[in-house]
Amino acid sequence: MALQPHVLIVGAGPVGLTAALVLAEQGIPIRLIDSLPHRMNQSRAAIVHARTLELFERLGVVDAFLGEGLKAHGIHIMDLQGRTLMRPNLDSLPSAYNFLLAIGQDATERLLTEALAQRGWTIERGVTLTALTQTPNGVTATLTHADQGSEEVAVPYVLGCDGARSTVRHQLGLKLEGETLDVYWVTADVRMEWNQPADELVAIPGPDGFGFASPLPGGRWRVVVDMGQRPAVLPETVPLEEVQAACQRVGLRARLSDPVWISPFGVNTRLVPTLQVGRVFLAGDAAHVHSPVGGQGMNTGIQDAINLAWKLALVLKGRGTQELLHSYNHERHANARRLLNFVGPATRMVNLRQPVAVELRRLVMLAVSELGLTSLLARRVSELDVQYCDSPVVAEHRQTTAEWLQALAADQPHPGLGDCWDFHHGPHPGERAPDAQGLKEAAGQPKRLYEHWIGDGRHQLLAFAGRQPSPQRLAALQQLAQGIEHDFAGVIRARVVCQEAPSLPASSLIDAEGDAHRQYGARYECMYLIRPDAYVGFRAQAAEARPLREYLSRVLGAPTPAWRPA
């Protein structure tokens, strides 16, 4: 007998598929519907960034993406004469995925659909949500099928992942608040005859408009180009000849041919006032829309889905608190606001036409390049700098100055000033958990830290032993790890991380090269609790059970027996 769905996901694009995949991995019964009778066959969003690839790795799907996508290692920003203004290189990104992956949205949806099918779930197509009501205890949705039949379905939660024209958002009475920019651009997937390398994006913010080209698999290119004055009504398409003329005007000097998709568009920068109304949530374009500058849209939506889905899964299992669930709105609404504050001004900047403004833009870009600040831009675009430091569900514990002085005076174990300095510069609560090289289990081969987490949707507790730990402290760390993993079985995986191989359980991680200790500022013993979305939830120096358990009781609640779907 089919399990009663706990979550109705409306919309089977990349956002809805990702939410479904995370929930399926967590054993949550779902129902995924989409009004379209078949999967989309257009490339649309065609860039997957480093942070998304890191999260896809944990879900076990990244190899499929790498097998079909095209790696681009840089972004060449030039002027109308072809002179370099900035050339951010992604090779120095602190990620195993130090590149942009060019892959069409049609391929993204196919790969995620296949991954979901492998986990036993399918998409119900030709099914449209037409009404939505909710009580404090659940949501009732009216669904209309392609044959005009209808049904009512009752579920604990609904996720609206149904795009910019979201029916779920309309049913909630929410509006996308913001503005429409004075921009008329066209996107086209074409073949291009020119001299640019096929592993680098090209952007030309010129005096006659903006031009952009990104390589695609199969020898094609994605072109985005300014078409001039915006008409009162946007056409459905434009002739290739007009796209060619616009490319020549803005400096993309290439011969275009063989178009498979040409789509004119305007640019809105808008955001809903909240991502949560009761038991209904919005994610992706249903919640925020903005310029394609930076290729942030689909990646942001996918990360919305991951942020929400792991929290929702824990709450449905009785292993997460309402405060944890509500933090989705706090964290991702703030992130969307920061995103709009980035891409909105960036779009206005590349659209400048006045000679003085154009020259100022050129000088600013040259200065950024000369000062070596392009690495910051690369991190921003790759979404490795997304953080939730002001989230209500992240925290840390460190000795107060008085406690440190008391331990010093009593000749008790305590971190030195250098240890405190290193820990301070480690990843803070709410920041991305760094990857690290060369960690291995006692009987295993060295792997990156993130590789140890593949297919594991639990929190990861890393109890760092620091330099030259005493046998007593190693035993205490192991006892702490075992106690937490026992009391939060299925929710937390706890490991001791040490630089040598003492007599610890085989599951401990040996950091022989010390890279993880360096990345996490762990000269002295400390611990980090890494969330399922690979952000730091909690950290402490030293590694003590009491502050950790206080944090867990607030975010995950009291330990409970193992959960089974009804």
TORDREN-421978 format. One record per residue (C-alpha): x, y, z; chain; residue in one letter. Coordinates in steps of 0.2 Angstrom, whole numbers, always signed. Each point is the difference from the previous one (the first is absolute). Layout:
{{X,Y,Z},A,a} ...
END
This chain:
{{+0,+0,+0},A,m} {{+7,+17,-5},A,a} {{+5,+11,+15},A,l} {{-11,+15,+3},A,q} {{+10,+15,-6},A,p} {{+6,+12,+14},A,h} {{+5,+14,-13},A,v} {{-8,+6,-16},A,l} {{+13,+8,-11},A,i} {{-7,+11,-14},A,v} {{+11,+2,-15},A,g} {{+13,-13,-7},A,a} {{+13,+12,-6},A,g} {{+18,-1,+8},A,p} {{-6,+8,+16},A,v} {{-15,-12,+3},A,g} {{+10,-15,-6},A,l} {{+14,+4,+12},A,t} {{-12,+2,+15},A,a} {{-7,-17,-5},A,a} {{+17,-8,-1},A,l} {{+5,+6,+18},A,v} {{-17,-5,+7},A,l} {{+1,-17,-8},A,a} {{+18,-3,+6},A,e} {{-7,+4,+18},A,q} {{-14,-13,-2},A,g} {{-14,+13,-1},A,i} {{-15,-5,-11},A,p} {{-3,+13,-13},A,i} {{-11,+5,-14},A,r} {{+7,+10,-15},A,l} {{-11,+7,-13},A,i} {{+2,+11,-15},A,d} {{-12,+8,-11},A,s} {{+10,-3,-16},A,l} {{-3,-16,-9},A,p} {{+18,-3,-3},A,h} {{+17,+5,+5},A,r} {{+7,+17,-6},A,m} {{+11,-2,-16},A,n} {{+9,+18,+1},A,q} {{+16,+3,+8},A,s} {{-5,+16,+9},A,r} {{+10,+1,+16},A,a} {{+17,-7,-6},A,a} {{+13,+3,+14},A,i} {{+2,-11,+16},A,v} {{+12,+9,+12},A,h} {{+13,-8,+12},A,a} {{-11,+1,+16},A,r} {{-14,-9,-9},A,t} {{+12,-13,-6},A,l} {{+6,-3,+17},A,e} {{-18,-3,+6},A,l} {{-3,-11,-15},A,f} {{+15,-11,+5},A,e} {{-7,-3,+17},A,r} {{-16,-6,-8},A,l} {{+10,-12,-11},A,g} {{-5,+8,-17},A,v} {{+15,+11,-4},A,v} {{+9,-13,-11},A,d} {{-15,+0,-11},A,a} {{+1,+18,-2},A,f} {{+18,+1,-3},A,l} {{-2,-14,-13},A,g} {{-11,+11,-11},A,e} {{+5,+18,+4},A,g} {{+14,+11,-6},A,l} {{+13,+7,+12},A,k} {{+3,+19,-2},A,a} {{+15,+6,+10},A,h} {{-1,+19,-2},A,g} {{-10,+15,-4},A,i} {{+8,+12,-13},A,h} {{-8,+18,+2},A,i} {{+6,+11,-14},A,m} {{-4,+17,-8},A,d} {{-7,+3,-17},A,l} {{+18,-1,-7},A,q} {{+3,-17,+7},A,g} {{+12,+7,+14},A,r} {{-1,-9,+17},A,t} {{-8,+9,+14},A,l} {{-1,-15,+12},A,m} {{+3,-18,-2},A,r} {{-5,-9,+16},A,p} {{+8,-18,+0},A,n} {{-10,-13,+9},A,l} {{+15,-12,+3},A,d} {{+4,+8,+16},A,s} {{-17,-3,+8},A,l} {{+1,-10,+16},A,p} {{-11,-14,-7},A,s} {{+3,-16,-9},A,a} {{-12,+7,-13},A,y} {{+10,+16,-4},A,n} {{-9,+3,-17},A,f} {{-17,+4,-7},A,l} {{-9,-15,-7},A,l} {{-9,+5,-16},A,a} {{-15,-12,-2},A,i} {{-18,+3,-6},A,g} {{-15,+1,+12},A,q} {{-7,-14,-11},A,d} {{+14,-11,+4},A,a} {{+0,+5,+19},A,t} {{-19,-5,+1},A,e} {{+4,-16,-9},A,r} {{+14,-5,+12},A,l} {{-10,+5,+15},A,l} {{-15,-10,-6},A,t} {{+10,-15,-3},A,e} {{+8,+1,+18},A,a} {{-17,+2,+7},A,l} {{-7,-15,-9},A,a} {{+15,-11,+6},A,q} {{-7,+4,+18},A,r} {{-17,-6,-5},A,g} {{-9,+17,-4},A,w} {{-8,+7,-16},A,t} {{-8,+16,-6},A,i} {{-18,+1,-2},A,e} {{-2,+11,-16},A,r} {{-15,+9,-7},A,g} {{-5,+3,+18},A,v} {{-4,+18,+5},A,t} {{-3,+7,+18},A,l} {{-16,+11,-1},A,t} {{-4,+3,+18},A,a} {{+8,+0,+17},A,l} {{-6,+1,+18},A,t} {{+9,-3,+16},A,q} {{-3,-2,+19},A,t} {{+12,-1,+14},A,p} {{+1,-18,-3},A,n} {{+2,-2,-19},A,g} {{-3,+5,-17},A,v} {{-14,-5,-13},A,t} {{+4,+2,-18},A,a} {{-12,-1,-15},A,t} {{+8,-8,-15},A,l} {{-6,+0,-18},A,t} {{+6,-14,-12},A,h} {{+2,+1,-18},A,a} {{-16,-9,-3},A,d} {{-9,+13,+10},A,q} {{-3,-11,+15},A,g} {{+4,+7,+17},A,s} {{+5,-6,+17},A,e} {{+3,+7,+17},A,e} {{+16,-5,+9},A,v} {{+4,+3,+18},A,a} {{+18,+2,+5},A,v} {{+10,+7,+15},A,p} {{+10,+12,-11},A,y} {{+0,+7,-18},A,v} {{+15,+7,-9},A,l} {{-2,+12,-14},A,g} {{+14,-2,-13},A,c} {{-11,+5,-15},A,d} {{+10,+14,-7},A,g} {{-3,+19,-2},A,a} {{-18,-2,-4},A,r} {{-3,-11,+15},A,s} {{-18,-6,+3},A,t} {{+5,-4,+18},A,v} {{+6,+18,+3},A,r} {{-16,+7,-7},A,h} {{-10,-12,+11},A,q} {{+9,+8,+15},A,l} {{-4,+17,-5},A,g} {{+19,+5,-1},A,l} {{+7,+12,-13},A,k} {{+17,+1,-7},A,l} {{+5,+17,+6},A,e} {{+13,+10,-9},A,g} {{+3,+9,-17},A,e} {{+2,-3,-19},A,t} {{+16,+6,-7},A,l} {{+2,+9,-16},A,d} {{+8,-14,-9},A,v} {{-4,-9,-16},A,y} {{+11,-15,-3},A,w} {{-1,-16,-10},A,v} {{+7,-17,+4},A,t} {{+5,-12,-14},A,a} {{+8,-17,-1},A,d} {{+10,+0,-16},A,v} {{+16,-5,-9},A,r} {{+14,+13,+0},A,m} {{+15,+2,-12},A,e} {{+12,+10,+10},A,w} {{+17,-1,+8},A,n} {{-5,-1,+19},A,q} {{+5,-16,+10},A,p} {{-14,-12,+4},A,a} {{+4,-1,+18},A,d} {{-2,+18,+5},A,e} {{-15,+12,+1},A,l} {{+0,+17,-9},A,v} {{-8,+16,+6},A,a} {{+0,+17,-9},A,i} {{-8,+14,+10},A,p} {{+2,+13,-14},A,g} {{-7,+17,-4},A,p} {{-13,-7,-12},A,d} {{-6,-13,+11},A,g} {{+4,-17,+9},A,f} {{+6,-16,-8},A,g} {{+3,-16,+7},A,f} {{+5,-18,-6},A,a} {{+2,-16,+9},A,s} {{+6,-17,-8},A,p} {{-13,-14,+1},A,l} {{+3,-19,-3},A,p} {{-1,-5,-18},A,g} {{+10,+14,-7},A,g} {{-14,+13,+3},A,r} {{+0,+17,+9},A,w} {{-12,+9,+10},A,r} {{-2,+18,-5},A,v} {{-8,+14,+10},A,v} {{+0,+17,-9},A,v} {{-8,+17,+2},A,d} {{-13,+3,-13},A,m} {{-2,+18,+3},A,g} {{-16,+10,+4},A,q} {{-13,-11,+8},A,r} {{-16,-2,-9},A,p} {{-17,+2,+8},A,a} {{-3,-18,-2},A,v} {{+14,-13,-1},A,l} {{+0,-11,-15},A,p} {{+0,-19,+1},A,e} {{+16,-1,-10},A,t} {{+11,+10,-11},A,v} {{+9,-4,-16},A,p} {{+17,-7,+1},A,l} {{+6,+15,-11},A,e} {{-5,+12,+13},A,e} {{+9,-9,+13},A,v} {{+15,+0,-11},A,q} {{-1,+18,-3},A,a} {{-1,+3,+19},A,a} {{+15,-11,+3},A,c} {{+10,+10,-12},A,q} {{-6,+17,+8},A,r} {{+5,-5,+18},A,v} {{+17,-8,-5},A,g} {{-4,-19,-1},A,l} {{+8,-1,-17},A,r} {{-5,-17,-6},A,a} {{-10,-8,-14},A,r} {{-16,-8,+8},A,l} {{-9,-15,-8},A,s} {{-11,-15,+3},A,d} {{-11,+7,+15},A,p} {{-9,-12,+10},A,v} {{-8,+12,+12},A,w} {{-2,+19,-1},A,i} {{-10,+9,+14},A,s} {{-2,+19,+4},A,p} {{-3,+5,+18},A,f} {{-1,+14,+12},A,g} {{+8,+1,+17},A,v} {{-9,+0,+16},A,n} {{+8,+1,+17},A,t} {{-13,-5,+13},A,r} {{-3,-10,+16},A,l} {{-14,-6,+10},A,v} {{-2,+7,+18},A,p} {{+1,-17,+7},A,t} {{+5,-18,-5},A,l} {{-12,-8,+12},A,q} {{-18,+1,+3},A,v} {{-6,-12,+13},A,g} {{+4,-18,-7},A,r} {{+3,+7,-18},A,v} {{+18,+5,-6},A,f} {{+6,+8,-15},A,l} {{+17,-3,-9},A,a} {{+9,+5,-15},A,g} {{-8,+11,-13},A,d} {{-17,-1,+9},A,a} {{+8,+10,+13},A,a} {{+13,+11,-8},A,h} {{+4,+6,-18},A,v} {{+15,+10,-6},A,h} {{+12,+3,-14},A,s} {{+10,-14,-8},A,p} {{+16,+9,+3},A,v} {{+11,-12,+10},A,g} {{-10,-15,-4},A,g} {{-7,+0,+18},A,q} {{-18,-5,-3},A,g} {{-1,-18,-1},A,m} {{+14,-3,+12},A,n} {{-8,+11,+13},A,t} {{-17,-10,-2},A,g} {{+9,-17,+1},A,i} {{+8,+6,+16},A,q} {{-17,+7,+7},A,d} {{-6,-18,-3},A,a} {{+14,-8,+9},A,i} {{-1,+12,+15},A,n} {{-18,-4,+2},A,l} {{-1,-18,-4},A,a} {{+12,-6,+14},A,w} {{-8,+10,+13},A,k} {{-18,-5,-5},A,l} {{+6,-19,+0},A,a} {{+6,+2,+18},A,l} {{-16,+9,+6},A,v} {{-11,-14,-9},A,l} {{+10,-13,+9},A,k} {{-2,+9,+17},A,g} {{+19,+3,+1},A,r} {{+0,+19,-4},A,g} {{-9,+15,+9},A,t} {{-11,+13,-8},A,q} {{+14,+12,+3},A,e} {{+10,-10,-12},A,l} {{-13,+0,-13},A,l} {{-4,+18,+1},A,h} {{+18,+4,-2},A,s} {{-2,-4,-19},A,y} {{-9,+16,-2},A,n} {{+13,+10,+10},A,h} {{+15,-7,-9},A,e} {{-6,-1,-18},A,r} {{-10,+16,+0},A,h} {{+15,+9,+6},A,a} {{+11,-9,-13},A,n} {{-13,+5,-14},A,a} {{+0,+18,+6},A,r} {{+19,+0,-1},A,r} {{+0,-8,-17},A,l} {{-12,+14,-7},A,l} {{+11,+13,+8},A,n} {{+14,-7,-10},A,f} {{-7,-5,-17},A,v} {{-11,+16,-1},A,g} {{+14,+12,+1},A,p} {{+11,-11,-11},A,a} {{-13,+0,-13},A,t} {{-2,+19,+0},A,r} {{+19,+1,+0},A,m} {{+2,-10,-16},A,v} {{-14,+9,-8},A,n} {{+8,+17,+2},A,l} {{+0,+11,-16},A,r} {{+6,+17,+4},A,q} {{+18,+3,-5},A,p} {{+5,+6,+18},A,v} {{-8,-14,+8},A,a} {{+7,-13,-12},A,v} {{+18,+7,+3},A,e} {{-3,+0,+18},A,l} {{-5,-18,-1},A,r} {{+15,-5,-10},A,r} {{+12,+8,+13},A,l} {{-9,-9,+14},A,v} {{+2,-16,-8},A,m} {{+18,+3,-4},A,l} {{+3,+5,+18},A,a} {{-8,-16,+6},A,v} {{+11,-10,-11},A,s} {{+16,+9,+5},A,e} {{-4,-2,+18},A,l} {{-2,-18,-1},A,g} {{-18,+0,+5},A,l} {{-7,-11,-14},A,t} {{+2,-15,+12},A,s} {{-14,+8,+11},A,l} {{-11,+2,-15},A,l} {{+3,-19,-5},A,a} {{-5,-5,+17},A,r} {{-16,+10,+0},A,r} {{-5,-6,-17},A,v} {{+4,-18,+4},A,s} {{-11,+2,+16},A,e} {{+14,-6,+12},A,l} {{-3,+15,+10},A,d} {{-18,-3,+4},A,v} {{-2,+1,+19},A,q} {{-13,-1,+14},A,y} {{+10,+8,+14},A,c} {{-15,+10,+7},A,d} {{-11,-16,+0},A,s} {{-9,-4,+16},A,p} {{+5,-18,-2},A,v} {{+19,+2,+0},A,v} {{+11,+2,+15},A,a} {{+17,-2,+8},A,e} {{+7,-2,+17},A,h} {{+17,+6,+6},A,r} {{+8,+3,+17},A,q} {{-3,+17,+7},A,t} {{+15,+10,+5},A,t} {{-3,-3,+18},A,a} {{-2,-19,-3},A,e} {{+17,+0,-10},A,w} {{+9,+10,+14},A,l} {{-7,-12,+13},A,q} {{+6,-15,-10},A,a} {{+17,+8,-2},A,l} {{+2,+4,+18},A,a} {{-5,-17,+5},A,a} {{+12,-8,-12},A,d} {{-15,-9,-9},A,q} {{+0,-4,-18},A,p} {{-5,+15,-10},A,h} {{+3,+7,-18},A,p} {{+15,+12,-2},A,g} {{-2,+17,-8},A,l} {{+6,-7,-17},A,g} {{-13,-14,+2},A,d} {{-13,+13,+3},A,c} {{+6,+10,-15},A,w} {{-1,-15,-12},A,d} {{-17,-5,+6},A,f} {{-7,+17,-2},A,h} {{+6,+0,-18},A,h} {{-8,-17,-3},A,g} {{-17,-1,-8},A,p} {{-13,+9,+10},A,h} {{-18,-7,+4},A,p} {{-10,+3,-16},A,g} {{+15,-1,-12},A,e} {{+3,-13,-13},A,r} {{+10,-15,+7},A,a} {{+17,+0,-8},A,p} {{+5,-16,-10},A,d} {{+16,-8,+5},A,a} {{+13,-12,-8},A,q} {{+7,-16,+6},A,g} {{-11,-7,+13},A,l} {{-2,-19,+2},A,k} {{-8,-13,+11},A,e} {{+12,-12,+8},A,a} {{-2,-13,-14},A,a} {{-5,+12,-14},A,g} {{+9,+11,-13},A,q} {{+2,+19,+2},A,p} {{-15,+9,-6},A,k} {{-6,+18,+0},A,r} {{-11,+4,+15},A,l} {{-15,+3,-11},A,y} {{+2,-17,-8},A,e} {{-2,-8,+17},A,h} {{-18,+8,+1},A,w} {{-6,-7,-17},A,i} {{-17,-8,+2},A,g} {{-1,+5,+18},A,d} {{-14,+12,+4},A,g} {{+4,+1,+19},A,r} {{+8,+14,+9},A,h} {{+19,-3,+2},A,q} {{+8,+3,+17},A,l} {{+19,+3,-2},A,l} {{+9,-1,+17},A,a} {{+18,+6,-4},A,f} {{+13,-6,+12},A,a} {{+12,+14,-4},A,g} {{+19,-2,+1},A,r} {{+8,-13,+12},A,q} {{-16,-4,+9},A,p} {{+2,-10,+16},A,s} {{-7,-18,+1},A,p} {{-13,+6,+13},A,q} {{-6,+14,-12},A,r} {{-1,-12,-14},A,l} {{-10,-12,+10},A,a} {{-12,+14,+6},A,a} {{-2,+6,-18},A,l} {{-5,-18,-6},A,q} {{-12,-2,+15},A,q} {{-8,+17,-5},A,l} {{-2,-6,-19},A,a} {{-7,-17,+5},A,q} {{-13,+8,+12},A,g} {{-6,+13,-13},A,i} {{-1,-13,-14},A,e} {{-10,-12,+12},A,h} {{-12,+13,+6},A,d} {{-3,+8,-17},A,f} {{+1,-17,-10},A,a} {{-4,+3,-18},A,g} {{+2,+19,+2},A,v} {{+18,+3,+4},A,i} {{+16,-9,-5},A,r} {{+14,+4,+12},A,a} {{+18,-3,-3},A,r} {{+16,+4,+9},A,v} {{+13,+8,-12},A,v} {{+18,-2,+5},A,c} {{+17,+3,-9},A,q} {{+7,-17,+5},A,e} {{-8,-17,+1},A,a} {{-2,-4,+19},A,p} {{-11,-14,+6},A,s} {{-16,+7,-5},A,l} {{-15,-8,-9},A,p} {{+2,-4,-18},A,a} {{-13,+13,-5},A,s} {{+12,+14,+7},A,s} {{+8,+12,-13},A,l} {{+18,+1,-1},A,i} {{+6,+17,-6},A,d} {{+18,-5,-3},A,a} {{+4,+15,-11},A,e} {{-9,+12,+13},A,g} {{-10,+9,-14},A,d} {{-17,-2,+9},A,a} {{+8,+6,+16},A,h} {{+7,+15,-9},A,r} {{-16,+4,-9},A,q} {{-11,-1,+16},A,y} {{+13,+10,+11},A,g} {{+2,-16,+11},A,a} {{+17,+2,+8},A,r} {{-9,-3,+16},A,y} {{-14,-13,+2},A,e} {{-16,+7,-6},A,c} {{-16,-7,-8},A,m} {{-11,+5,-15},A,y} {{-17,-6,-4},A,l} {{-3,+1,-19},A,i} {{-18,+1,-6},A,r} {{-6,-12,-14},A,p} {{+1,+15,-12},A,d} {{+19,+2,+5},A,a} {{-1,+16,+10},A,y} {{+7,+1,+18},A,v} {{-15,-1,+12},A,g} {{+10,+0,+16},A,f} {{+18,+1,+6},A,r} {{+9,+0,+16},A,a} {{+18,+1,+8},A,q} {{+3,-11,+9},A,a} {{-11,-15,-4},A,a} {{-12,-1,+14},A,e} {{-16,-10,+0},A,a} {{-11,+13,+10},A,r} {{-1,+14,-12},A,p} {{-2,-11,-15},A,l} {{-14,-9,+9},A,r} {{-8,+16,+4},A,e} {{+1,+6,-18},A,y} {{-7,-17,-6},A,l} {{-15,+1,+12},A,s} {{-5,+17,-8},A,r} {{+2,-5,-18},A,v} {{-3,-19,-1},A,l} {{-10,-2,+16},A,g} {{+2,-14,+13},A,a} {{+7,-17,-7},A,p} {{-15,-11,-6},A,t} {{-2,-18,-6},A,p} {{+4,-4,-18},A,a} {{-14,+7,-12},A,w} {{-10,-10,-13},A,r} {{-11,+7,-13},A,p} {{-19,-3,+3},A,a} 
END
